[in-house]
Amino acid sequence: MSPELDLHLADLKNKTKKRLSEDLWNTAIMSVIAGGLAYWAYQTVAHTALFAFLTFVVVAMGNRISGELYRWRSKVEANQLMDKLGM
């Protein structure tokens, strides 16, 4: 493969790894905050677990959708680069 394509793939791998880590931390932090707010509002562990779980599901689905869009854009960029290089 060409050096340009190798650099692009390495950069994409690093960005994807960083993005995954950020998504996991953001999901966990938002779930804890939602659980804390639910406990503050209702003073029950059941509400804490419910709101933390619902927040986790919503944020995880959002991460999944944005991840799929990111993969699609990355694929389009890689195809454009390969076309430019004549591969």
HTML snippet that shows the backbone in 3Dmol.js (N, CA, C, O; Angstrom):
<script src="https://3Dmol.org/build/3Dmol-min.js"></script>
<div id="view" style="width:600px;height:400px;position:relative"></div>
<script>
const pdb = `
ATOM      1  N   MET A   1       0.835  -1.179   0.000  1.00  0.00           N
ATOM      2  CA  MET A   1       0.000   0.000   0.000  1.00  0.00           C
ATOM      3  C   MET A   1       0.881   1.243   0.000  1.00  0.00           C
ATOM      4  O   MET A   1       2.065   1.198   0.334  1.00  0.00           O
ATOM      5  N   SER A   2       0.271   2.336  -0.380  1.00  0.00           N
ATOM      6  CA  SER A   2       1.025   3.581  -0.458  1.00  0.00           C
ATOM      7  C   SER A   2       1.203   4.182   0.934  1.00  0.00           C
ATOM      8  O   SER A   2       0.416   3.895   1.836  1.00  0.00           O
ATOM      9  N   PRO A   3       2.229   5.011   1.116  1.00  0.00           N
ATOM     10  CA  PRO A   3       2.450   5.644   2.416  1.00  0.00           C
ATOM     11  C   PRO A   3       1.301   6.553   2.838  1.00  0.00           C
ATOM     12  O   PRO A   3       0.992   6.648   4.026  1.00  0.00           O
ATOM     13  N   GLU A   4       0.660   7.226   1.868  1.00  0.00           N
ATOM     14  CA  GLU A   4      -0.475   8.099   2.200  1.00  0.00           C
ATOM     15  C   GLU A   4      -1.624   7.296   2.792  1.00  0.00           C
ATOM     16  O   GLU A   4      -2.238   7.700   3.779  1.00  0.00           O
ATOM     17  N   LEU A   5      -1.905   6.160   2.176  1.00  0.00           N
ATOM     18  CA  LEU A   5      -2.989   5.311   2.658  1.00  0.00           C
ATOM     19  C   LEU A   5      -2.645   4.711   4.019  1.00  0.00           C
ATOM     20  O   LEU A   5      -3.507   4.621   4.893  1.00  0.00           O
ATOM     21  N   ASP A   6      -1.400   4.303   4.200  1.00  0.00           N
ATOM     22  CA  ASP A   6      -0.967   3.777   5.506  1.00  0.00           C
ATOM     23  C   ASP A   6      -1.111   4.828   6.601  1.00  0.00           C
ATOM     24  O   ASP A   6      -1.571   4.522   7.701  1.00  0.00           O
ATOM     25  N   LEU A   7      -0.718   6.069   6.300  1.00  0.00           N
ATOM     26  CA  LEU A   7      -0.860   7.154   7.276  1.00  0.00           C
ATOM     27  C   LEU A   7      -2.323   7.427   7.593  1.00  0.00           C
ATOM     28  O   LEU A   7      -2.691   7.651   8.746  1.00  0.00           O
ATOM     29  N   HIS A   8      -3.146   7.406   6.560  1.00  0.00           N
ATOM     30  CA  HIS A   8      -4.582   7.635   6.768  1.00  0.00           C
ATOM     31  C   HIS A   8      -5.184   6.549   7.655  1.00  0.00           C
ATOM     32  O   HIS A   8      -5.953   6.848   8.570  1.00  0.00           O
ATOM     33  N   LEU A   9      -4.841   5.301   7.390  1.00  0.00           N
ATOM     34  CA  LEU A   9      -5.385   4.190   8.182  1.00  0.00           C
ATOM     35  C   LEU A   9      -4.881   4.227   9.627  1.00  0.00           C
ATOM     36  O   LEU A   9      -5.636   3.935  10.554  1.00  0.00           O
ATOM     37  N   ALA A  10      -3.617   4.582   9.819  1.00  0.00           N
ATOM     38  CA  ALA A  10      -3.077   4.682  11.179  1.00  0.00           C
ATOM     39  C   ALA A  10      -3.756   5.815  11.944  1.00  0.00           C
ATOM     40  O   ALA A  10      -4.088   5.667  13.120  1.00  0.00           O
ATOM     41  N   ASP A  11      -3.960   6.945  11.271  1.00  0.00           N
ATOM     42  CA  ASP A  11      -4.641   8.080  11.900  1.00  0.00           C
ATOM     43  C   ASP A  11      -6.077   7.714  12.244  1.00  0.00           C
ATOM     44  O   ASP A  11      -6.575   8.071  13.312  1.00  0.00           O
ATOM     45  N   LEU A  12      -6.736   7.008  11.346  1.00  0.00           N
ATOM     46  CA  LEU A  12      -8.110   6.575  11.576  1.00  0.00           C
ATOM     47  C   LEU A  12      -8.195   5.620  12.764  1.00  0.00           C
ATOM     48  O   LEU A  12      -9.127   5.701  13.565  1.00  0.00           O
ATOM     49  N   LYS A  13      -7.228   4.723  12.876  1.00  0.00           N
ATOM     50  CA  LYS A  13      -7.207   3.776  13.994  1.00  0.00           C
ATOM     51  C   LYS A  13      -7.044   4.513  15.319  1.00  0.00           C
ATOM     52  O   LYS A  13      -7.724   4.189  16.292  1.00  0.00           O
ATOM     53  N   ASN A  14      -6.152   5.501  15.367  1.00  0.00           N
ATOM     54  CA  ASN A  14      -5.947   6.277  16.590  1.00  0.00           C
ATOM     55  C   ASN A  14      -7.186   7.086  16.960  1.00  0.00           C
ATOM     56  O   ASN A  14      -7.577   7.141  18.126  1.00  0.00           O
ATOM     57  N   LYS A  15      -7.797   7.708  15.963  1.00  0.00           N
ATOM     58  CA  LYS A  15      -9.005   8.502  16.221  1.00  0.00           C
ATOM     59  C   LYS A  15     -10.148   7.623  16.718  1.00  0.00           C
ATOM     60  O   LYS A  15     -10.897   8.015  17.613  1.00  0.00           O
ATOM     61  N   THR A  16     -10.277   6.442  16.139  1.00  0.00           N
ATOM     62  CA  THR A  16     -11.344   5.533  16.533  1.00  0.00           C
ATOM     63  C   THR A  16     -11.144   5.055  17.971  1.00  0.00           C
ATOM     64  O   THR A  16     -12.101   4.984  18.741  1.00  0.00           O
ATOM     65  N   LYS A  17      -9.914   4.732  18.330  1.00  0.00           N
ATOM     66  CA  LYS A  17      -9.620   4.280  19.689  1.00  0.00           C
ATOM     67  C   LYS A  17      -9.909   5.396  20.701  1.00  0.00           C
ATOM     68  O   LYS A  17     -10.494   5.149  21.755  1.00  0.00           O
ATOM     69  N   LYS A  18      -9.496   6.615  20.371  1.00  0.00           N
ATOM     70  CA  LYS A  18      -9.741   7.758  21.259  1.00  0.00           C
ATOM     71  C   LYS A  18     -11.240   8.028  21.379  1.00  0.00           C
ATOM     72  O   LYS A  18     -11.740   8.302  22.469  1.00  0.00           O
ATOM     73  N   ARG A  19     -11.944   7.951  20.268  1.00  0.00           N
ATOM     74  CA  ARG A  19     -13.380   8.209  20.259  1.00  0.00           C
ATOM     75  C   ARG A  19     -14.116   7.176  21.112  1.00  0.00           C
ATOM     76  O   ARG A  19     -15.030   7.528  21.858  1.00  0.00           O
ATOM     77  N   LEU A  20     -13.728   5.917  21.009  1.00  0.00           N
ATOM     78  CA  LEU A  20     -14.361   4.857  21.796  1.00  0.00           C
ATOM     79  C   LEU A  20     -14.158   5.102  23.290  1.00  0.00           C
ATOM     80  O   LEU A  20     -15.089   4.959  24.082  1.00  0.00           O
ATOM     81  N   SER A  21     -12.941   5.468  23.664  1.00  0.00           N
ATOM     82  CA  SER A  21     -12.641   5.744  25.064  1.00  0.00           C
ATOM     83  C   SER A  21     -13.464   6.921  25.581  1.00  0.00           C
ATOM     84  O   SER A  21     -14.015   6.864  26.680  1.00  0.00           O
ATOM     85  N   GLU A  22     -13.543   7.977  24.795  1.00  0.00           N
ATOM     86  CA  GLU A  22     -14.333   9.142  25.197  1.00  0.00           C
ATOM     87  C   GLU A  22     -15.815   8.786  25.328  1.00  0.00           C
ATOM     88  O   GLU A  22     -16.478   9.233  26.263  1.00  0.00           O
ATOM     89  N   ASP A  23     -16.333   7.989  24.400  1.00  0.00           N
ATOM     90  CA  ASP A  23     -17.733   7.591  24.460  1.00  0.00           C
ATOM     91  C   ASP A  23     -18.028   6.778  25.716  1.00  0.00           C
ATOM     92  O   ASP A  23     -19.058   6.977  26.359  1.00  0.00           O
ATOM     93  N   LEU A  24     -17.128   5.865  26.063  1.00  0.00           N
ATOM     94  CA  LEU A  24     -17.344   5.055  27.265  1.00  0.00           C
ATOM     95  C   LEU A  24     -17.350   5.910  28.527  1.00  0.00           C
ATOM     96  O   LEU A  24     -18.215   5.751  29.388  1.00  0.00           O
ATOM     97  N   TRP A  25     -16.383   6.815  28.630  1.00  0.00           N
ATOM     98  CA  TRP A  25     -16.325   7.675  29.807  1.00  0.00           C
ATOM     99  C   TRP A  25     -17.537   8.606  29.875  1.00  0.00           C
ATOM    100  O   TRP A  25     -18.121   8.784  30.944  1.00  0.00           O
ATOM    101  N   ASN A  26     -17.914   9.192  28.752  1.00  0.00           N
ATOM    102  CA  ASN A  26     -19.072  10.089  28.749  1.00  0.00           C
ATOM    103  C   ASN A  26     -20.351   9.354  29.132  1.00  0.00           C
ATOM    104  O   ASN A  26     -21.179   9.891  29.868  1.00  0.00           O
ATOM    105  N   THR A  27     -20.515   8.139  28.640  1.00  0.00           N
ATOM    106  CA  THR A  27     -21.695   7.348  28.976  1.00  0.00           C
ATOM    107  C   THR A  27     -21.730   7.038  30.471  1.00  0.00           C
ATOM    108  O   THR A  27     -22.773   7.173  31.111  1.00  0.00           O
ATOM    109  N   ALA A  28     -20.607   6.630  31.018  1.00  0.00           N
ATOM    110  CA  ALA A  28     -20.558   6.302  32.446  1.00  0.00           C
ATOM    111  C   ALA A  28     -20.812   7.533  33.309  1.00  0.00           C
ATOM    112  O   ALA A  28     -21.565   7.464  34.281  1.00  0.00           O
ATOM    113  N   ILE A  29     -20.198   8.647  32.965  1.00  0.00           N
ATOM    114  CA  ILE A  29     -20.371   9.871  33.756  1.00  0.00           C
ATOM    115  C   ILE A  29     -21.808  10.363  33.693  1.00  0.00           C
ATOM    116  O   ILE A  29     -22.370  10.760  34.713  1.00  0.00           O
ATOM    117  N   MET A  30     -22.409  10.341  32.509  1.00  0.00           N
ATOM    118  CA  MET A  30     -23.793  10.801  32.389  1.00  0.00           C
ATOM    119  C   MET A  30     -24.753   9.888  33.144  1.00  0.00           C
ATOM    120  O   MET A  30     -25.738  10.361  33.711  1.00  0.00           O
ATOM    121  N   SER A  31     -24.479   8.588  33.157  1.00  0.00           N
ATOM    122  CA  SER A  31     -25.328   7.663  33.908  1.00  0.00           C
ATOM    123  C   SER A  31     -25.230   7.918  35.406  1.00  0.00           C
ATOM    124  O   SER A  31     -26.237   7.875  36.113  1.00  0.00           O
ATOM    125  N   VAL A  32     -24.029   8.182  35.886  1.00  0.00           N
ATOM    126  CA  VAL A  32     -23.849   8.478  37.310  1.00  0.00           C
ATOM    127  C   VAL A  32     -24.551   9.785  37.679  1.00  0.00           C
ATOM    128  O   VAL A  32     -25.202   9.866  38.721  1.00  0.00           O
ATOM    129  N   ILE A  33     -24.425  10.792  36.844  1.00  0.00           N
ATOM    130  CA  ILE A  33     -25.093  12.069  37.117  1.00  0.00           C
ATOM    131  C   ILE A  33     -26.611  11.898  37.127  1.00  0.00           C
ATOM    132  O   ILE A  33     -27.290  12.421  38.011  1.00  0.00           O
ATOM    133  N   ALA A  34     -27.143  11.171  36.151  1.00  0.00           N
ATOM    134  CA  ALA A  34     -28.587  10.946  36.103  1.00  0.00           C
ATOM    135  C   ALA A  34     -29.062  10.165  37.326  1.00  0.00           C
ATOM    136  O   ALA A  34     -30.105  10.473  37.903  1.00  0.00           O
ATOM    137  N   GLY A  35     -28.291   9.155  37.712  1.00  0.00           N
ATOM    138  CA  GLY A  35     -28.649   8.408  38.915  1.00  0.00           C
ATOM    139  C   GLY A  35     -28.609   9.282  40.156  1.00  0.00           C
ATOM    140  O   GLY A  35     -29.485   9.186  41.015  1.00  0.00           O
ATOM    141  N   GLY A  36     -27.589  10.140  40.254  1.00  0.00           N
ATOM    142  CA  GLY A  36     -27.500  11.051  41.397  1.00  0.00           C
ATOM    143  C   GLY A  36     -28.648  12.034  41.446  1.00  0.00           C
ATOM    144  O   GLY A  36     -29.192  12.301  42.518  1.00  0.00           O
ATOM    145  N   LEU A  37     -29.023  12.574  40.307  1.00  0.00           N
ATOM    146  CA  LEU A  37     -30.164  13.494  40.267  1.00  0.00           C
ATOM    147  C   LEU A  37     -31.469  12.789  40.604  1.00  0.00           C
ATOM    148  O   LEU A  37     -32.329  13.362  41.273  1.00  0.00           O
ATOM    149  N   ALA A  38     -31.624  11.549  40.148  1.00  0.00           N
ATOM    150  CA  ALA A  38     -32.828  10.786  40.475  1.00  0.00           C
ATOM    151  C   ALA A  38     -32.879  10.493  41.980  1.00  0.00           C
ATOM    152  O   ALA A  38     -33.941  10.577  42.597  1.00  0.00           O
ATOM    153  N   TYR A  39     -31.741  10.155  42.557  1.00  0.00           N
ATOM    154  CA  TYR A  39     -31.729   9.908  43.998  1.00  0.00           C
ATOM    155  C   TYR A  39     -32.046  11.185  44.769  1.00  0.00           C
ATOM    156  O   TYR A  39     -32.772  11.155  45.762  1.00  0.00           O
ATOM    157  N   TRP A  40     -31.504  12.294  44.310  1.00  0.00           N
ATOM    158  CA  TRP A  40     -31.765  13.582  44.960  1.00  0.00           C
ATOM    159  C   TRP A  40     -33.251  13.945  44.875  1.00  0.00           C
ATOM    160  O   TRP A  40     -33.819  14.476  45.830  1.00  0.00           O
ATOM    161  N   ALA A  41     -33.879  13.655  43.725  1.00  0.00           N
ATOM    162  CA  ALA A  41     -35.274  14.037  43.525  1.00  0.00           C
ATOM    163  C   ALA A  41     -36.248  13.083  44.221  1.00  0.00           C
ATOM    164  O   ALA A  41     -37.234  13.535  44.805  1.00  0.00           O
ATOM    165  N   TYR A  42     -35.992  11.781  44.170  1.00  0.00           N
ATOM    166  CA  TYR A  42     -36.959  10.804  44.662  1.00  0.00           C
ATOM    167  C   TYR A  42     -36.538  10.082  45.938  1.00  0.00           C
ATOM    168  O   TYR A  42     -37.383   9.486  46.606  1.00  0.00           O
ATOM    169  N   GLN A  43     -35.275  10.119  46.285  1.00  0.00           N
ATOM    170  CA  GLN A  43     -34.751   9.488  47.502  1.00  0.00           C
ATOM    171  C   GLN A  43     -34.970   7.976  47.538  1.00  0.00           C
ATOM    172  O   GLN A  43     -35.111   7.400  48.617  1.00  0.00           O
ATOM    173  N   THR A  44     -35.001   7.324  46.366  1.00  0.00           N
ATOM    174  CA  THR A  44     -35.137   5.866  46.327  1.00  0.00           C
ATOM    175  C   THR A  44     -34.074   5.277  45.406  1.00  0.00           C
ATOM    176  O   THR A  44     -33.690   5.876  44.402  1.00  0.00           O
ATOM    177  N   VAL A  45     -33.619   4.106  45.771  1.00  0.00           N
ATOM    178  CA  VAL A  45     -32.614   3.413  44.969  1.00  0.00           C
ATOM    179  C   VAL A  45     -33.227   2.927  43.656  1.00  0.00           C
ATOM    180  O   VAL A  45     -32.543   2.873  42.634  1.00  0.00           O
ATOM    181  N   ALA A  46     -34.514   2.574  43.679  1.00  0.00           N
ATOM    182  CA  ALA A  46     -35.175   2.101  42.461  1.00  0.00           C
ATOM    183  C   ALA A  46     -35.188   3.194  41.387  1.00  0.00           C
ATOM    184  O   ALA A  46     -34.898   2.921  40.222  1.00  0.00           O
ATOM    185  N   HIS A  47     -35.517   4.404  41.767  1.00  0.00           N
ATOM    186  CA  HIS A  47     -35.515   5.502  40.802  1.00  0.00           C
ATOM    187  C   HIS A  47     -34.086   5.806  40.327  1.00  0.00           C
ATOM    188  O   HIS A  47     -33.862   6.146  39.165  1.00  0.00           O
ATOM    189  N   THR A  48     -33.145   5.678  41.239  1.00  0.00           N
ATOM    190  CA  THR A  48     -31.747   5.905  40.870  1.00  0.00           C
ATOM    191  C   THR A  48     -31.319   4.917  39.786  1.00  0.00           C
ATOM    192  O   THR A  48     -30.731   5.306  38.777  1.00  0.00           O
ATOM    193  N   ALA A  49     -31.618   3.645  40.003  1.00  0.00           N
ATOM    194  CA  ALA A  49     -31.242   2.620  39.029  1.00  0.00           C
ATOM    195  C   ALA A  49     -31.995   2.811  37.712  1.00  0.00           C
ATOM    196  O   ALA A  49     -31.417   2.667  36.635  1.00  0.00           O
ATOM    197  N   LEU A  50     -33.280   3.134  37.804  1.00  0.00           N
ATOM    198  CA  LEU A  50     -34.080   3.323  36.598  1.00  0.00           C
ATOM    199  C   LEU A  50     -33.546   4.464  35.741  1.00  0.00           C
ATOM    200  O   LEU A  50     -33.338   4.290  34.540  1.00  0.00           O
ATOM    201  N   PHE A  51     -33.325   5.615  36.338  1.00  0.00           N
ATOM    202  CA  PHE A  51     -32.869   6.763  35.564  1.00  0.00           C
ATOM    203  C   PHE A  51     -31.437   6.583  35.064  1.00  0.00           C
ATOM    204  O   PHE A  51     -31.102   7.022  33.964  1.00  0.00           O
ATOM    205  N   ALA A  52     -30.605   5.946  35.860  1.00  0.00           N
ATOM    206  CA  ALA A  52     -29.237   5.675  35.405  1.00  0.00           C
ATOM    207  C   ALA A  52     -29.264   4.729  34.210  1.00  0.00           C
ATOM    208  O   ALA A  52     -28.535   4.934  33.239  1.00  0.00           O
ATOM    209  N   PHE A  53     -30.096   3.698  34.275  1.00  0.00           N
ATOM    210  CA  PHE A  53     -30.189   2.743  33.170  1.00  0.00           C
ATOM    211  C   PHE A  53     -30.764   3.398  31.916  1.00  0.00           C
ATOM    212  O   PHE A  53     -30.249   3.196  30.816  1.00  0.00           O
ATOM    213  N   LEU A  54     -31.831   4.182  32.079  1.00  0.00           N
ATOM    214  CA  LEU A  54     -32.429   4.854  30.920  1.00  0.00           C
ATOM    215  C   LEU A  54     -31.445   5.817  30.271  1.00  0.00           C
ATOM    216  O   LEU A  54     -31.363   5.893  29.045  1.00  0.00           O
ATOM    217  N   THR A  55     -30.709   6.543  31.079  1.00  0.00           N
ATOM    218  CA  THR A  55     -29.705   7.453  30.532  1.00  0.00           C
ATOM    219  C   THR A  55     -28.616   6.676  29.810  1.00  0.00           C
ATOM    220  O   THR A  55     -28.170   7.076  28.735  1.00  0.00           O
ATOM    221  N   PHE A  56     -28.189   5.571  30.398  1.00  0.00           N
ATOM    222  CA  PHE A  56     -27.174   4.732  29.763  1.00  0.00           C
ATOM    223  C   PHE A  56     -27.644   4.259  28.390  1.00  0.00           C
ATOM    224  O   PHE A  56     -26.888   4.314  27.420  1.00  0.00           O
ATOM    225  N   VAL A  57     -28.880   3.800  28.306  1.00  0.00           N
ATOM    226  CA  VAL A  57     -29.411   3.286  27.039  1.00  0.00           C
ATOM    227  C   VAL A  57     -29.485   4.390  25.987  1.00  0.00           C
ATOM    228  O   VAL A  57     -29.081   4.189  24.842  1.00  0.00           O
ATOM    229  N   VAL A  58     -30.000   5.549  26.376  1.00  0.00           N
ATOM    230  CA  VAL A  58     -30.146   6.650  25.417  1.00  0.00           C
ATOM    231  C   VAL A  58     -28.783   7.128  24.926  1.00  0.00           C
ATOM    232  O   VAL A  58     -28.593   7.337  23.728  1.00  0.00           O
ATOM    233  N   VAL A  59     -27.838   7.301  25.840  1.00  0.00           N
ATOM    234  CA  VAL A  59     -26.506   7.774  25.446  1.00  0.00           C
ATOM    235  C   VAL A  59     -25.777   6.710  24.618  1.00  0.00           C
ATOM    236  O   VAL A  59     -25.097   7.039  23.646  1.00  0.00           O
ATOM    237  N   ALA A  60     -25.917   5.453  24.996  1.00  0.00           N
ATOM    238  CA  ALA A  60     -25.274   4.379  24.239  1.00  0.00           C
ATOM    239  C   ALA A  60     -25.834   4.294  22.817  1.00  0.00           C
ATOM    240  O   ALA A  60     -25.082   4.063  21.870  1.00  0.00           O
ATOM    241  N   MET A  61     -27.135   4.476  22.663  1.00  0.00           N
ATOM    242  CA  MET A  61     -27.721   4.466  21.315  1.00  0.00           C
ATOM    243  C   MET A  61     -27.227   5.661  20.510  1.00  0.00           C
ATOM    244  O   MET A  61     -26.935   5.528  19.322  1.00  0.00           O
ATOM    245  N   GLY A  62     -27.133   6.815  21.138  1.00  0.00           N
ATOM    246  CA  GLY A  62     -26.588   7.987  20.455  1.00  0.00           C
ATOM    247  C   GLY A  62     -25.149   7.760  20.029  1.00  0.00           C
ATOM    248  O   GLY A  62     -24.754   8.141  18.927  1.00  0.00           O
ATOM    249  N   ASN A  63     -24.364   7.141  20.901  1.00  0.00           N
ATOM    250  CA  ASN A  63     -22.968   6.820  20.563  1.00  0.00           C
ATOM    251  C   ASN A  63     -22.908   5.836  19.400  1.00  0.00           C
ATOM    252  O   ASN A  63     -22.047   5.952  18.528  1.00  0.00           O
ATOM    253  N   ARG A  64     -23.809   4.883  19.388  1.00  0.00           N
ATOM    254  CA  ARG A  64     -23.829   3.889  18.313  1.00  0.00           C
ATOM    255  C   ARG A  64     -24.144   4.555  16.979  1.00  0.00           C
ATOM    256  O   ARG A  64     -23.500   4.271  15.968  1.00  0.00           O
ATOM    257  N   ILE A  65     -25.135   5.442  16.980  1.00  0.00           N
ATOM    258  CA  ILE A  65     -25.519   6.128  15.743  1.00  0.00           C
ATOM    259  C   ILE A  65     -24.382   7.018  15.252  1.00  0.00           C
ATOM    260  O   ILE A  65     -24.038   6.993  14.070  1.00  0.00           O
ATOM    261  N   SER A  66     -23.800   7.800  16.150  1.00  0.00           N
ATOM    262  CA  SER A  66     -22.704   8.681  15.726  1.00  0.00           C
ATOM    263  C   SER A  66     -21.483   7.860  15.309  1.00  0.00           C
ATOM    264  O   SER A  66     -20.741   8.274  14.418  1.00  0.00           O
ATOM    265  N   GLY A  67     -21.264   6.709  15.938  1.00  0.00           N
ATOM    266  CA  GLY A  67     -20.163   5.829  15.546  1.00  0.00           C
ATOM    267  C   GLY A  67     -20.353   5.263  14.157  1.00  0.00           C
ATOM    268  O   GLY A  67     -19.401   5.180  13.380  1.00  0.00           O
ATOM    269  N   GLU A  68     -21.583   4.871  13.837  1.00  0.00           N
ATOM    270  CA  GLU A  68     -21.863   4.348  12.496  1.00  0.00           C
ATOM    271  C   GLU A  68     -21.686   5.435  11.443  1.00  0.00           C
ATOM    272  O   GLU A  68     -21.151   5.173  10.366  1.00  0.00           O
ATOM    273  N   LEU A  69     -22.130   6.653  11.746  1.00  0.00           N
ATOM    274  CA  LEU A  69     -21.934   7.759  10.811  1.00  0.00           C
ATOM    275  C   LEU A  69     -20.448   8.056  10.621  1.00  0.00           C
ATOM    276  O   LEU A  69     -20.006   8.352   9.511  1.00  0.00           O
ATOM    277  N   TYR A  70     -19.682   7.976  11.708  1.00  0.00           N
ATOM    278  CA  TYR A  70     -18.241   8.206  11.630  1.00  0.00           C
ATOM    279  C   TYR A  70     -17.570   7.142  10.763  1.00  0.00           C
ATOM    280  O   TYR A  70     -16.695   7.458   9.957  1.00  0.00           O
ATOM    281  N   ARG A  71     -17.983   5.869  10.929  1.00  0.00           N
ATOM    282  CA  ARG A  71     -17.421   4.797  10.114  1.00  0.00           C
ATOM    283  C   ARG A  71     -17.773   4.982   8.635  1.00  0.00           C
ATOM    284  O   ARG A  71     -16.950   4.733   7.754  1.00  0.00           O
ATOM    285  N   TRP A  72     -19.009   5.423   8.378  1.00  0.00           N
ATOM    286  CA  TRP A  72     -19.411   5.647   6.998  1.00  0.00           C
ATOM    287  C   TRP A  72     -18.589   6.775   6.364  1.00  0.00           C
ATOM    288  O   TRP A  72     -18.124   6.645   5.232  1.00  0.00           O
ATOM    289  N   ARG A  73     -18.409   7.894   7.104  1.00  0.00           N
ATOM    290  CA  ARG A  73     -17.604   9.002   6.585  1.00  0.00           C
ATOM    291  C   ARG A  73     -16.156   8.570   6.374  1.00  0.00           C
ATOM    292  O   ARG A  73     -15.524   8.965   5.394  1.00  0.00           O
ATOM    293  N   SER A  74     -15.637   7.765   7.285  1.00  0.00           N
ATOM    294  CA  SER A  74     -14.261   7.276   7.152  1.00  0.00           C
ATOM    295  C   SER A  74     -14.115   6.391   5.920  1.00  0.00           C
ATOM    296  O   SER A  74     -13.111   6.457   5.212  1.00  0.00           O
ATOM    297  N   LYS A  75     -15.116   5.571   5.675  1.00  0.00           N
ATOM    298  CA  LYS A  75     -15.085   4.700   4.500  1.00  0.00           C
ATOM    299  C   LYS A  75     -15.113   5.540   3.218  1.00  0.00           C
ATOM    300  O   LYS A  75     -14.391   5.247   2.265  1.00  0.00           O
ATOM    301  N   VAL A  76     -15.943   6.575   3.198  1.00  0.00           N
ATOM    302  CA  VAL A  76     -16.016   7.446   2.025  1.00  0.00           C
ATOM    303  C   VAL A  76     -14.680   8.154   1.807  1.00  0.00           C
ATOM    304  O   VAL A  76     -14.208   8.246   0.674  1.00  0.00           O
ATOM    305  N   GLU A  77     -14.065   8.654   2.883  1.00  0.00           N
ATOM    306  CA  GLU A  77     -12.759   9.320   2.761  1.00  0.00           C
ATOM    307  C   GLU A  77     -11.690   8.347   2.263  1.00  0.00           C
ATOM    308  O   GLU A  77     -10.862   8.710   1.427  1.00  0.00           O
ATOM    309  N   ALA A  78     -11.703   7.127   2.767  1.00  0.00           N
ATOM    310  CA  ALA A  78     -10.721   6.129   2.329  1.00  0.00           C
ATOM    311  C   ALA A  78     -10.930   5.787   0.851  1.00  0.00           C
ATOM    312  O   ALA A  78      -9.963   5.634   0.105  1.00  0.00           O
ATOM    313  N   ASN A  79     -12.181   5.668   0.434  1.00  0.00           N
ATOM    314  CA  ASN A  79     -12.455   5.389  -0.981  1.00  0.00           C
ATOM    315  C   ASN A  79     -11.993   6.535  -1.872  1.00  0.00           C
ATOM    316  O   ASN A  79     -11.448   6.303  -2.951  1.00  0.00           O
ATOM    317  N   GLN A  80     -12.208   7.767  -1.426  1.00  0.00           N
ATOM    318  CA  GLN A  80     -11.747   8.920  -2.201  1.00  0.00           C
ATOM    319  C   GLN A  80     -10.225   8.928  -2.309  1.00  0.00           C
ATOM    320  O   GLN A  80      -9.674   9.213  -3.373  1.00  0.00           O
ATOM    321  N   LEU A  81      -9.551   8.614  -1.207  1.00  0.00           N
ATOM    322  CA  LEU A  81      -8.090   8.566  -1.228  1.00  0.00           C
ATOM    323  C   LEU A  81      -7.596   7.463  -2.156  1.00  0.00           C
ATOM    324  O   LEU A  81      -6.635   7.655  -2.901  1.00  0.00           O
ATOM    325  N   MET A  82      -8.255   6.307  -2.108  1.00  0.00           N
ATOM    326  CA  MET A  82      -7.857   5.200  -2.982  1.00  0.00           C
ATOM    327  C   MET A  82      -8.104   5.546  -4.453  1.00  0.00           C
ATOM    328  O   MET A  82      -7.304   5.195  -5.320  1.00  0.00           O
ATOM    329  N   ASP A  83      -9.201   6.227  -4.725  1.00  0.00           N
ATOM    330  CA  ASP A  83      -9.459   6.667  -6.101  1.00  0.00           C
ATOM    331  C   ASP A  83      -8.410   7.662  -6.560  1.00  0.00           C
ATOM    332  O   ASP A  83      -7.957   7.625  -7.704  1.00  0.00           O
ATOM    333  N   LYS A  84      -8.032   8.549  -5.656  1.00  0.00           N
ATOM    334  CA  LYS A  84      -6.998   9.553  -5.980  1.00  0.00           C
ATOM    335  C   LYS A  84      -5.660   8.886  -6.289  1.00  0.00           C
ATOM    336  O   LYS A  84      -4.920   9.322  -7.170  1.00  0.00           O
ATOM    337  N   LEU A  85      -5.365   7.812  -5.539  1.00  0.00           N
ATOM    338  CA  LEU A  85      -4.107   7.101  -5.737  1.00  0.00           C
ATOM    339  C   LEU A  85      -4.179   6.083  -6.882  1.00  0.00           C
ATOM    340  O   LEU A  85      -3.165   5.499  -7.263  1.00  0.00           O
ATOM    341  N   GLY A  86      -5.365   5.880  -7.419  1.00  0.00           N
ATOM    342  CA  GLY A  86      -5.512   4.957  -8.539  1.00  0.00           C
ATOM    343  C   GLY A  86      -5.522   3.500  -8.133  1.00  0.00           C
ATOM    344  O   GLY A  86      -5.050   2.646  -8.884  1.00  0.00           O
ATOM    345  N   MET A  87      -6.041   3.208  -6.982  1.00  0.00           N
ATOM    346  CA  MET A  87      -6.089   1.817  -6.489  1.00  0.00           C
ATOM    347  C   MET A  87      -7.433   1.193  -6.785  1.00  0.00           C
ATOM    348  O   MET A  87      -7.663   0.032  -6.448  1.00  0.00           O
TER     349      MET A  87
END
`;
const viewer = $3Dmol.createViewer("view");
viewer.addModel(pdb, "pdb");
viewer.setStyle({}, {cartoon: {color: "spectrum"}});
viewer.zoomTo();
viewer.render();
</script>
